[in-house]
Structures are given as structure tokens and as C-alpha cells.
């Protein structure tokens, strides 16, 4: 077994431990916050490509108001936060936003 396997096993143990130690309400809140962050960012790109100016303006305003919240929160310092809670919900939110934006822009 190589060093990569040992490191992965140790990281997974850390993530499990951090998950058990973190209040579930805090995890749910962070997941929702990161999902919305990804959703707003990807919706904006689709609106720009679609050239629907009012949606671009509303998208920029919403996104930058929300970015202010994301930037001013405490930084993730745990493996759980860095490798699970931030990237996974953000990517899922971005994908949902990408799909949702095409539906929204077709109505306008």
C-alpha cells in the first residue's frame, strides 16, 4: 500500500470524526449556503450568454449581495469543510442553476 492510500484513509477518518463533532444544524446551514452560492453564480453565466439584460442585472445584484455574505463568513479550516461542505453543495448548486437558468430565460 502506498502513501496515497494511507493519507486517504487518515483523511476519511478525520472527516468522519469532524462530521460527528459538528452540530447537524451547522452542517445543514453551510450546505444550503454553499448550494445557493453555486446556483447564483451559474445562473448569472447563463443569463449573460442568453443576453437577457434584465436577468443579467438582477443576477449580478443578487450574486454580489450574496458574495458579501460568503466572503465575510469564517474560513473553513476542517477537512470536512474544505473537501465536502464547500465543494460538493457548491457544484450541485451550480449544476441546478445552469439547468434552471435556461428554463427561466425561456419564459422571458
BELKANOR-V127356 format. One record per pair of residues at least 6 apart in sequence whose ideal C-beta (glycine too) atoms are under 6 Angstrom apart, sorted by sequence separation. I is the first residue (numbers start at 0). GAP is how many residues later the second one is. D is the distance in Angstrom with one decimal. If there is no record, write none. Layout:
{{I;GAP;D} {I;GAP;D}}
This chain:
{{75;6;5.1} {46;8;4.2} {47;8;5.6} {46;9;4.8} {75;10;5.7} {46;12;4.9} {43;15;4.1} {42;16;5.8} {43;19;5.3} {39;22;5.9} {39;23;4.6} {39;26;5.5} {36;33;5.4} {33;52;5.6} {37;52;3.8} {41;52;4.0} {36;53;5.8} {51;53;5.2} {34;54;4.2} {38;54;3.9} {42;54;4.3} {29;55;4.9} {33;55;4.1} {37;55;3.0} {41;55;3.7} {45;55;3.4} {49;55;4.3} {33;56;4.6} {37;56;3.8} {41;56;4.6} {51;56;5.6} {38;57;5.8} {30;58;4.6} {34;58;3.8} {38;58;3.7} {42;58;4.3} {17;60;4.7} {18;61;5.6} {17;62;4.0} {14;64;5.0} {13;65;4.8} {14;65;5.0} {10;68;5.7}}
